[in-house]
Amino acid sequence: MTEAPRSSPQEQAEILMQALPHMLRYDDATIVVKYGGHAMGDVTTGRDFARDMVLLEQSGVNPVVVHGGGPQIGAMLKKLGIKSQFSAGLRITDKATVEIVEMVLAGSINKQIVGTINAQGGRAIGLCGKDGNMVIARKVTRGGGGDVEDMVDLGFVGEPDKVDTTVLEQVLGRELIPVLAPVAQGVDGETYNVNADTFAGAIAGALGAKRLLFLTDVPGVLDKDGNLIKHLRVGEIHGLIADGVITGGMIPKVEICIYAIEKGVEGVVILDGKIPHAVLIELLTDYGAGTLITR
């Protein structure tokens, strides 16, 4: 197999110069990246992601990583013989389950990402919503069939109620990269599992982030012909849902994008996290890598 031709020093310098306007645009800006799904299980993709975070931090950007871990939680529950209960298609998170959720999210996954970033020359610090009362959660219930009588008690599942950025403000701008697990405490003192997308939206809003990036397993929002929609405004989204252009799992994703923008985020991008260096392509090149949603 022949090696790809290496670019000349002049070509490499030209690439760096092309990135300069973008680096200036994001200088000292906060960028929140929701990292999860398929990318987390792949060693090469994980290393590329870590390098992206280190390069951003070294370029004067303040990256904040929020991660999920659904598949890893499922695997650990299976390994320990803890069976998940469902009601109206929704998983019930009981006391035993939330202990495993916290162990996997705030423990093994969080420290694995921290370790990978540090191995690539960064200085990452692992935190969760409990640290410094960063996120106070409120209990979530969901409707089973639309009637009040059909409300489902999901157990220890929460959503962000209050966000205190004190801890993050102490960390950002000090050459540290915070890596956040979406576990939070309620006013009742209980531990709650928070949807990672919602957690990222709340953190990005509270920080007034310039960008919130959702690394997914799809290129972004697609039109009826399957082509990528490069830019959407919030006002266009509900029309696209009504027309059946945005369907399935993309609906809650774009609704969280709207939520984040209403909270104060300048722009939200849905992009394919399996593309090598997707974050750098989106932020530091002329091309962009997904769907940008703005007010």
MARRO-97078 format. One record per residue (C-alpha): residue in one letter; x, y, z. Coordinates in nm, 2 decimals. Each point is the difference from the previous one (the first is absolute). Example, Ala and Ser with C-alpha at 12.3 -4.5 7.8 and 13.67 -1.06 7.14 Angstrom:
BEGIN
rest | px | py | pz
A | 1.23 | -0.45 | 0.78
S | 0.14 | 0.34 | -0.07
REM end
This chain:
BEGIN
rest | px | py | pz
M | 0.00 | 0.00 | 0.00
T | 0.15 | 0.33 | -0.11
E | 0.03 | 0.29 | 0.24
A | -0.21 | 0.31 | -0.07
P | 0.23 | 0.28 | -0.12
R | 0.10 | 0.24 | 0.28
S | -0.08 | 0.36 | -0.05
S | 0.29 | 0.24 | -0.04
P | 0.10 | 0.25 | 0.27
Q | -0.16 | 0.28 | -0.21
E | -0.33 | -0.19 | -0.02
Q | 0.00 | -0.07 | 0.37
A | 0.06 | 0.37 | 0.07
E | -0.29 | 0.09 | -0.24
I | -0.23 | -0.23 | 0.19
L | 0.09 | 0.17 | 0.33
M | -0.06 | 0.34 | -0.15
Q | -0.34 | -0.10 | -0.12
A | -0.09 | -0.10 | 0.36
L | 0.11 | 0.34 | 0.14
P | -0.33 | 0.19 | -0.06
H | -0.19 | -0.28 | 0.17
M | 0.25 | -0.01 | 0.29
L | -0.05 | 0.37 | 0.05
R | -0.38 | -0.03 | -0.01
Y | 0.01 | -0.26 | 0.28
D | 0.28 | 0.15 | 0.21
D | -0.09 | -0.02 | 0.37
A | -0.35 | -0.13 | -0.10
T | -0.16 | -0.29 | 0.18
I | -0.09 | -0.31 | -0.21
V | -0.20 | -0.28 | 0.15
V | 0.03 | -0.34 | -0.17
K | -0.25 | -0.28 | 0.07
Y | 0.20 | -0.31 | -0.06
G | -0.16 | -0.35 | 0.00
G | -0.15 | -0.28 | -0.20
H | 0.21 | -0.21 | -0.23
A | 0.31 | 0.22 | 0.01
M | 0.06 | -0.08 | 0.36
G | 0.06 | -0.36 | -0.06
D | 0.27 | 0.04 | -0.27
V | 0.36 | 0.05 | 0.12
T | 0.11 | 0.19 | -0.32
T | -0.30 | 0.23 | -0.01
G | 0.04 | 0.06 | 0.38
R | 0.36 | 0.10 | -0.05
D | -0.08 | 0.23 | -0.29
F | -0.27 | 0.16 | 0.21
A | 0.24 | 0.05 | 0.29
R | 0.26 | 0.16 | -0.24
D | -0.27 | 0.24 | -0.12
M | -0.08 | 0.11 | 0.35
V | 0.37 | 0.06 | 0.08
L | 0.05 | 0.19 | -0.32
L | -0.30 | 0.22 | 0.07
E | 0.12 | 0.08 | 0.35
Q | 0.35 | 0.08 | -0.13
S | -0.16 | 0.23 | -0.26
G | -0.16 | 0.22 | 0.27
V | -0.35 | -0.17 | -0.01
N | -0.16 | -0.12 | 0.33
P | -0.14 | -0.35 | -0.08
V | -0.24 | -0.17 | 0.24
V | -0.08 | -0.37 | -0.06
V | -0.33 | -0.16 | 0.11
H | -0.02 | -0.37 | -0.06
G | -0.27 | -0.27 | 0.00
G | 0.03 | -0.37 | 0.04
G | -0.32 | -0.19 | -0.06
P | 0.15 | -0.31 | -0.16
Q | 0.26 | -0.03 | 0.28
I | -0.27 | 0.03 | 0.27
G | -0.21 | -0.27 | -0.18
A | 0.31 | -0.23 | -0.02
M | 0.08 | 0.05 | 0.37
L | -0.36 | -0.06 | 0.11
K | 0.00 | -0.32 | -0.20
K | 0.33 | -0.11 | 0.14
L | -0.13 | 0.05 | 0.36
G | -0.33 | -0.17 | -0.08
I | -0.21 | 0.31 | 0.07
K | -0.31 | -0.01 | -0.22
S | -0.14 | 0.32 | -0.13
Q | -0.37 | 0.06 | 0.04
F | -0.20 | 0.19 | -0.26
S | -0.33 | 0.18 | 0.00
A | -0.16 | 0.13 | -0.31
G | 0.33 | -0.06 | -0.18
L | 0.20 | 0.21 | 0.25
R | 0.27 | -0.14 | 0.22
I | -0.06 | 0.02 | 0.38
T | 0.32 | 0.10 | 0.19
D | -0.03 | -0.15 | 0.34
K | 0.24 | 0.04 | 0.30
A | 0.22 | -0.29 | -0.11
T | 0.02 | 0.12 | -0.36
V | 0.08 | 0.37 | 0.09
E | 0.30 | -0.13 | 0.21
I | 0.13 | -0.18 | -0.31
V | -0.07 | 0.30 | -0.22
E | 0.21 | 0.23 | 0.23
M | 0.28 | -0.26 | 0.02
V | 0.02 | -0.04 | -0.38
L | -0.05 | 0.37 | -0.09
A | 0.18 | 0.19 | 0.27
G | 0.25 | -0.28 | 0.05
S | 0.13 | -0.22 | -0.28
I | -0.11 | 0.19 | -0.31
N | 0.09 | 0.34 | 0.14
K | 0.35 | -0.10 | 0.10
Q | 0.06 | -0.18 | -0.33
I | -0.07 | 0.32 | -0.19
V | 0.21 | 0.21 | 0.24
G | 0.28 | -0.25 | -0.04
T | -0.02 | 0.00 | -0.38
I | 0.01 | 0.38 | -0.01
N | 0.30 | 0.01 | 0.24
A | 0.18 | -0.26 | -0.20
Q | -0.02 | 0.23 | -0.30
G | 0.17 | 0.29 | 0.19
G | -0.31 | 0.17 | 0.16
R | -0.09 | 0.05 | 0.36
A | -0.35 | -0.12 | 0.04
I | -0.20 | -0.01 | 0.33
G | -0.30 | -0.23 | 0.06
L | -0.31 | 0.14 | 0.17
C | -0.37 | -0.07 | 0.02
G | -0.31 | 0.20 | 0.07
K | 0.04 | -0.06 | 0.38
D | 0.34 | 0.18 | 0.02
G | -0.04 | 0.35 | 0.14
N | -0.38 | -0.04 | -0.04
M | 0.06 | 0.06 | -0.37
V | -0.34 | -0.15 | -0.10
I | -0.30 | -0.04 | 0.23
A | -0.24 | -0.25 | -0.16
R | -0.38 | -0.03 | 0.03
K | -0.17 | -0.33 | -0.04
V | -0.15 | -0.08 | -0.34
T | -0.33 | -0.17 | -0.07
R | -0.12 | -0.09 | -0.34
G | -0.35 | -0.05 | -0.14
G | -0.08 | -0.36 | -0.10
G | -0.30 | 0.08 | -0.21
G | -0.07 | 0.37 | 0.03
D | -0.23 | 0.00 | 0.30
V | 0.10 | 0.10 | 0.35
E | -0.09 | -0.34 | 0.12
D | 0.25 | -0.15 | -0.24
M | 0.30 | 0.19 | 0.14
V | 0.30 | -0.24 | 0.04
D | 0.23 | 0.03 | 0.30
L | 0.34 | -0.05 | -0.16
G | 0.18 | -0.03 | 0.34
F | 0.33 | 0.18 | 0.03
V | -0.01 | 0.18 | -0.33
G | 0.04 | 0.38 | 0.02
E | 0.04 | 0.31 | -0.21
P | 0.20 | 0.31 | 0.07
D | -0.18 | 0.24 | 0.23
K | 0.28 | 0.24 | 0.10
V | 0.35 | 0.04 | -0.13
D | 0.28 | 0.16 | 0.20
T | 0.31 | 0.06 | -0.21
T | 0.23 | 0.10 | 0.29
V | 0.22 | -0.32 | -0.03
L | 0.02 | 0.03 | -0.38
E | 0.10 | 0.36 | 0.02
Q | 0.29 | -0.09 | 0.23
V | 0.12 | -0.26 | -0.25
L | -0.05 | 0.17 | -0.34
G | 0.28 | 0.21 | -0.13
R | 0.26 | -0.18 | 0.22
E | 0.11 | -0.25 | -0.26
L | -0.24 | -0.26 | 0.14
I | -0.27 | -0.19 | -0.20
P | -0.30 | -0.09 | 0.21
V | -0.16 | -0.33 | -0.08
L | -0.35 | -0.03 | 0.14
A | -0.22 | -0.30 | 0.08
P | -0.38 | 0.06 | -0.01
V | -0.07 | -0.11 | 0.36
A | -0.15 | 0.25 | 0.24
Q | -0.15 | 0.03 | 0.34
G | -0.36 | 0.11 | 0.07
V | -0.12 | 0.24 | 0.28
D | -0.11 | -0.32 | 0.17
G | 0.37 | -0.12 | 0.02
E | -0.06 | -0.29 | -0.24
T | 0.22 | -0.08 | -0.30
Y | -0.16 | 0.05 | -0.34
N | 0.10 | -0.12 | -0.35
V | -0.04 | 0.29 | -0.24
N | -0.02 | -0.03 | -0.38
A | 0.34 | 0.10 | -0.13
D | -0.13 | 0.21 | -0.28
T | -0.23 | 0.20 | 0.24
F | 0.29 | 0.03 | 0.25
A | 0.23 | 0.14 | -0.28
G | -0.27 | 0.25 | -0.11
A | -0.04 | 0.12 | 0.36
I | 0.38 | 0.04 | 0.06
A | 0.05 | 0.17 | -0.34
G | -0.28 | 0.24 | 0.07
A | 0.12 | 0.09 | 0.35
L | 0.35 | 0.06 | -0.13
G | -0.12 | 0.21 | -0.30
A | 0.19 | -0.23 | -0.23
K | 0.07 | 0.12 | -0.35
R | -0.06 | -0.35 | -0.13
L | -0.15 | -0.33 | 0.12
L | 0.10 | -0.30 | -0.21
F | -0.20 | -0.32 | 0.00
L | 0.22 | -0.28 | -0.13
T | -0.25 | -0.26 | -0.13
D | 0.01 | -0.30 | -0.24
V | -0.18 | 0.20 | -0.28
P | 0.14 | 0.29 | -0.22
G | -0.26 | 0.25 | 0.14
V | -0.35 | 0.09 | -0.10
L | -0.09 | -0.13 | -0.35
D | -0.26 | 0.13 | -0.24
K | -0.26 | -0.22 | -0.17
D | 0.25 | -0.10 | -0.27
G | 0.26 | -0.11 | 0.27
N | 0.22 | 0.30 | -0.06
L | 0.16 | 0.18 | 0.30
I | -0.16 | 0.33 | 0.11
K | 0.30 | 0.22 | 0.08
H | -0.18 | 0.27 | 0.19
L | -0.34 | 0.02 | 0.18
R | -0.16 | 0.27 | 0.19
V | -0.21 | -0.08 | 0.31
G | -0.32 | 0.13 | -0.16
E | 0.03 | -0.25 | -0.29
I | 0.03 | -0.32 | 0.22
H | -0.37 | -0.05 | 0.10
G | -0.10 | 0.03 | -0.37
L | 0.25 | -0.27 | -0.10
I | -0.14 | -0.23 | 0.28
A | -0.35 | 0.06 | -0.12
D | 0.10 | -0.07 | -0.36
G | 0.16 | -0.33 | 0.10
V | 0.35 | 0.11 | -0.09
I | 0.13 | -0.03 | 0.35
T | -0.12 | -0.33 | 0.15
G | 0.08 | -0.26 | 0.27
G | 0.30 | 0.05 | 0.22
M | 0.09 | 0.33 | -0.17
I | -0.31 | 0.17 | 0.15
P | 0.12 | -0.01 | 0.37
K | 0.35 | 0.10 | -0.12
V | -0.12 | 0.32 | -0.18
E | -0.23 | 0.08 | 0.29
I | 0.30 | 0.00 | 0.23
C | 0.18 | 0.23 | -0.26
I | -0.29 | 0.25 | 0.04
Y | 0.01 | -0.04 | 0.38
A | 0.38 | 0.08 | 0.00
I | -0.04 | 0.30 | -0.23
E | -0.29 | 0.13 | 0.22
K | 0.24 | -0.04 | 0.30
G | 0.26 | 0.22 | -0.17
V | 0.22 | -0.21 | -0.23
E | 0.09 | 0.18 | -0.32
G | -0.01 | -0.30 | -0.23
V | -0.05 | -0.38 | 0.02
V | 0.15 | -0.25 | -0.25
I | -0.12 | -0.36 | -0.06
L | 0.29 | -0.19 | -0.17
D | 0.13 | -0.34 | -0.06
G | 0.25 | -0.10 | 0.28
K | 0.13 | -0.29 | -0.21
I | 0.17 | 0.23 | -0.24
P | 0.37 | 0.04 | 0.10
H | 0.05 | 0.35 | 0.16
A | -0.36 | 0.10 | -0.07
V | 0.03 | 0.27 | 0.28
L | 0.30 | 0.16 | -0.17
I | -0.16 | -0.01 | -0.34
E | -0.31 | 0.17 | 0.14
L | 0.18 | 0.27 | 0.20
L | 0.33 | 0.07 | -0.17
T | -0.07 | -0.04 | -0.37
D | -0.21 | 0.16 | -0.27
Y | -0.20 | -0.32 | -0.06
G | -0.20 | -0.07 | 0.31
A | -0.10 | -0.36 | 0.09
G | -0.37 | -0.01 | 0.08
T | -0.32 | 0.20 | 0.05
L | 0.04 | 0.34 | 0.18
I | -0.31 | 0.12 | 0.18
T | -0.02 | 0.36 | 0.11
R | -0.26 | 0.24 | 0.12
REM end
